[in-house]
Every structure is written in structure tokens, then in C-alpha cells.
């Protein structure tokens, strides 16, 4: 084990002697510097990737801003279908917003019968929503289908877009 450091200690002087003069050593140092610099430039020139933005919004976050880069958004509403209640889409601007999908998310602990879960509503902002800045609403009612919605829980989301600047 001790012989390896001794060999390394003798390696550098032998390398310098083999190079002959200082000019070769300077050229070698310049080459190493240029290679290191180019590697640094290549690594630092790579574009930064944006963190993906979670397009999911809940009753706690009712103000939504949509960009043309990601026109899709998800509304996640607490729900317990075992009670007969469900969320109903009551109002939205069909000229600007398109419902894409509706589904449910079960509770993490599936052993609890009757435990609440979530309803997931996926929407997409239509291209017309990005011509100029827009603001619209999406309103839901949490009710039983056989009852009137007069005294039902309601939630309203305010959806805003940013117009595309040219």
C-alpha cells in the first residue's frame, strides 16, 4: 500500500522531465484549462427545466389563473357519495371553458366504509380564452339528485386567463 504513493510522487517529476521544457507544460495547462472551460460552458448552457405546476385546485383555493402553456386545470372537491350527495356542475361559460373529465378519488384508507373522498373535475380553457385577458366563474352545487338545490352547499371558482401579447 505504501508503494503506490511513492510511485505517484515520482510520476510528476518524470512527466515534467519528459515534456522537456516549460513551453510544453504551459501548453498542457492551457489545454486542460480550455477543456474544463468548455465543459463548464456546455453544462451551464443547458436550459433550465421549469417545475411542473400542479393544476389542481380545491375549495381552499378558489382563484385560478390559467396560462396558454397549460390550459388544463382540475377542481378537486371533497365528496362522500355513500351519503347520496354529489357535486353537480351548475354554471360555467361554455364559450371559454370545456369540461373534459369527471371522476372520483377514493380515500387513502380503503378499509373505512363511508369515508369521504374527492370528486375530480377536469377542464380545459378554449383558445378564445387567451385572445384577451378573461375572467369567468365555474359554480358547483353539492346536493342529492332527488332534492332541490336551494339549501345545498355551493362553491364558486373564479377562473382568469392572461391574454397573449404579440
ABEGO torsion letter per residue (X at the ends): XAAAAAAAAAAAAAAAAAAGBAAAAAAAAAAAAAAAAAAAAAAAABBBBBBBBBABBBAABABBBBBAABABBBBBBBBBAAAGBBBBBABBBAAABBBABBBBBBBABAABBGBBBBBBBBBBBBAAAAABBBBBBBBBBBBBAABBAAABBBBBBBBBBBBBBX
